[in-house]
């Protein structure tokens, strides 16, 4: 009897060890932890974001502790956006004249405040030397892929991006979590990686080339966002044509500006968010409005009358307004007629600013 009991006990221990080994999980990467945080925050509402928020505004530049958003409502955006355009060629400042040293410091500062970082990259045209908007040549993407004339140059460019991202560390040496958003608005044709500038296969190759390079550098802090432009007529077939694949994307975004009439914008955005929210849910992805706004805000009630009612209907985790800069601005400022309406947006229970997310 003793031997039988001992046999059962040993079998039980063995089964327990097998069960434990099956349930034992690898520690989550920094990017996976960020995804969990975004998912948790999305249950409370959607975060407000702003590009270059703490660098300059409509009437000021590089003042300590300043922000047009903060100067309107008393709080920083939950999400701050930064762009690496220019770093690929060794410039000291990005395409919007922001020094990379200052960008580095502000990214870390906003992370330490409890905020969330998103980074885009508008690299110059590697074939012509022009800007990211130089679309005269339709062979640019092909030129940077393996076997292309600019492949070696682009390897250097990607290395410089990785070098900068690897410097974004906290005091204890941990990499800062980043929503990384390359090759955005690819369904338009105003960037050299756009719809009419490369084939679907070439675009996939470009995406994988950059992602594989940065992954090989140990940048497990990057949460990858795929962010086409406002379309108004997405079908699954059209959307999937350039989609990099579920294994390569964590957040699906859309850049949605009102360039035409209010009704055109509302119709297109409603159609797109309906499609994208369904796609994101079916594929286990986060959803965001990765850029949005109305240039120079001619409508003082646009925030709460046009934008917010649409966003309220969808499970987005944040909306990101583009930068405020002198004659071209997309966010609020104390001197603008839209400031009072933006305060109403701030006061809504489901809009999240920095103070609303610091404990999450």
N, C-alpha and C positions, 0 to 999 in steps of 0.2 A: 504493500500500500504506500509506503514511504517513497519507493522508487517511482510509483505512478504519479504521486503528488509532485515530486521533484521535477518529473518530466513535464507535467502541465505547467509548473511554475516557470521552467526554462522556456517553454514554448510561449508563454504569456509575455515574458521579458523580451523574447525575440520579436514577437508581434508588435509590442510597444515601441521597440527600437525602429522597426520598419515604418510604423505609423509616424513616429517623430521625424524620421528622415524625409518622409513624404511631405510633411507639413512645414519643415524647416525652409524658410525663404531667404534669399539673398537680401542683404541690406539695400534699401532703395537708394538710387542715385539722387543727386541734388535736383536734377530735372524732374524726376518722378515725385520728389517731395513738393516741388513747386506745383506740379500738376494736381496733387492732392489738395494743396492750399487753395488753388484756383477753384477746384470743385467745391470745397467747403464754403468759400466766400460767395460762390454763385448761388448758394442756397439762401443767402441774406439779401442779395440784390446784384447790381452790376457796378463795377468800379469805374471811376472817371480817370482818364489818362490825358496827357498833354505832351507834345513834342518840345524838347529843348526848354522846358518850363522854367528852370531856374537860371538860365543863361542870359536871357534877354526878354523884353516885352515890347509893347508898342512905343513906350516913351523912355525906356532905360536899357542899359546893357551892363552885365557883370557887376551887379550890386549884391553884396552879401545878404543872404537870407531873403531875397526878393523873389517874387513870382506873381504874374498877373492873376492867376487863379487864387493864390493865397491873399492877395491884396483885395480881391472881391469878396471872398467868403470866409477868410480867416483860416484856411486849411490848404495844405498841399494836395495835388492830385495823388490818388493811390498809385497810379502807374505813371512813370516818366519814360519818354522815348528819346533815343539817341541814334545817330547815324555815323557809320564808319567811312563814308565816301571820302576818298583821298588818302586813306591810310595805306592803301595798296601801292601807291607810288612814293611813299615815304614822306608825304606832306606833314608839316607840324600842326596844321589846322584842317578840319574837315571841309566839305563842300559848302557848308554854311558858316565858315570862318570860326568855328569853335575849336580852340586848342585841345588836342587830344590829352594833354596832361590834365587840363581842367575837367574834361569829360571823364577821365579815369577817376578823379577825386569825387566828382559829383555822383557817379554811379555808385561808388562805395558808400557815400554819405546817404543817398536815398535808401539804399538797402539797410543801412544801420538805423535809419528812421523807422524802418518797418515797411517801406514801400517796395514796389515791384518794378523791375526793369524790363524794357523791351528795346531791342537793338535791330536796326535795319542796315542795309549796305547798298549804296548806289555807286558801284565802282565805275571808273572811267571806261571808255571803250578801248579794249586792249589792242584792237586792230588798227584804229585810226588815231588814238590818243585824245579823242574828243570826250565829251561828257557822257554820262549814262544815257542821255537823251539823243545822242548821235545815232540815228537810225538809217543813215544813207547806205550802209552795206548790210546785206542779209546773210553774210557768212561769218559774222563775229562769233556766235556761239560755237559753230563748227571749228573755228580757228583755235579755240582754247581746249577742245577735247583732245584725247590722245591721238597723236598723229597730225594735229593741226599746227599751223605755223606759229601760233602764240601759246602753245601748250607750256613750254618752259617758263615763259614770262608769267603766265597765270599761276603756275605752281608757286612762284615767288610771291605773287599777290595774296594767294590764300595763306601762305605761311605768315605773312605780315598781319593778316586778320587774326590768325590763331595766336600769334605772339602777343597781340594786344589783349585778347580775351583771357589769356592765361595770367595777365597781371591783375585781373579783377578779383582780388582776394581780400578777405576780412583780416582783422588783426591776428586771428588765430590760424591764418593760412588756408581757410576754406574758400573755394571758388564761389563767387556771387551767382545766385540763380538768375538766368536770363531767358526771356522769350526771344528767340532769334528768328528773324523774319526776312530771309533773303528772297530775291527774285519775285518780288510782289508785283501785282497788277499785270501779270504775264498774259492775261487774256486781252489786254490792250496792245497797242503797237507803238508806244512812245518811248520805251526803253529797248536797248539792244538785245534783250532776252525776250521780247514780246511776241505776240501771236504770229505776226506776219514776218518776223525776223528769223525764226528758226522752226524746225519741225517739232512735233511732239516728242519724238525720240531724242532729238538733240536737247530739248529742254530737260527731259528726264536725265540725260547724261550730265548736264550742267548741275542739276540739283544734287545728284549722287556724288559727283566729283567734289563739290564743296563739303557736303555732309560727311563723306568718308574721310576727307582730309582732316576736318576738325575733330571727328570722332577719334582718329588715330593719334591726335595730340592729347587725348585724355580729357576732353572738354565734356564731361558727363553732366555739366551744369546747364547745357543748352536744351531748352524746350523748343522744338522746331514748329514754326507756324507757316502754314501754306495759305497765302492771302491774295486771291485774285481781286479784280476790280468789280464794282457794281455792274451787273449784267442785265437783270430784269427778265431774263428768259432761260435760266439754267434748266438743262435736262441732265439726267444722270450720265448719259452718253457723252455729252459735251463737257461736263465737269470732270469726268474720269479721264478724259483724253490727256490732260496734263497733270493730273493729280499724281504725286510721287508714290503713293501707296500708304496703306495704314501703318506699315512697319516703319515708315519714315516721317510721319506727321503725328503730332499730338494735339495741336490746336488748329482749327480751321477758322480763318478770318476773312473779312472782306473790307476793302477800302471803298467807302460809300460817301461821296460828296454830292451836295446839291449844286449841279452846274446849270441845269435847265430850270423848268418851272417847278413849283412846289408839288403840284399834282403828279408830274412825271417822276419826281424823286420818291414820293410816298408810294406810288404804284410799284416802281422798280424795287425799292428797298423791301417792301412787304413781300413781294414775290420771291426775292432772293433769300430773305431770312426764313421764309416758310420752307423753301427747298433745303437751305443749309442746316437749319435746326433739325430737320428730319434726317438728313444725311449724317450729321454729327451724332445724333442719338443712335442710329442704326449701327454706326461704326465705332462707337465709344470714344468720340472726340469732343474736346472743348470747343466752344464757339465764342467769337468776339467780333466786334466792329473795330478792326485794327487801324483804320484811319477813317475820319469822318469830319464833317463840318460844312459851314456855309461861309464862303469867302467874304471878309469884311462886314459880315452880319448886318445886312440892310433891314432885317426884320427883328425888332426888339423882343418878340415873343416866341421866336423860333425854337428855343430850347424846350419849353414845356408844351407848346402848341403843336409842333411838328415832329421833333425828334423823339422826345420821351414817350408819347403815346404808342409809337411803333416799337421802341425797344422794350416797353413793358410787356409786350406779347410774346417775347422770345427768351430762351434761357442763355443769354449772353453773359460772359463773365466780366467784360469791360468794353468801354467805347473810348476811342483815342482821338482827341482833337489834334489837328496839325498845329504848327507853331504860330506864335504871334511875333511878327517882325515888321515894325514900321508901317509901310503902306500895304502889306499883305498879312492878314491875320485871320485866325479861325477860332480862337478861344475868346473868353471874356476878358475885360479889363475895366478898372474902376471908371474910366472916362467914357466908356461906351454905353449907349442907351440900353443894351441888352444885359447890363450888369444886374439889374433888379430881377429880371427873369431867371438869370443864372443862379441867383441866391435861392429862388424857389426850387430850382433843380437840386441845389445842394441840400436843401432842407427836407427833401422827400426821403421817406424811410428806406426806399430801395436803391438809392444812389449812394455809393460808397466812396469816401475820400480817405485820405491817409489816416485820420483819427479813428475811422470806422474799422480799419483792418489791422492796426498794430498789435492787437491781441490774438490775431488768428495766424 
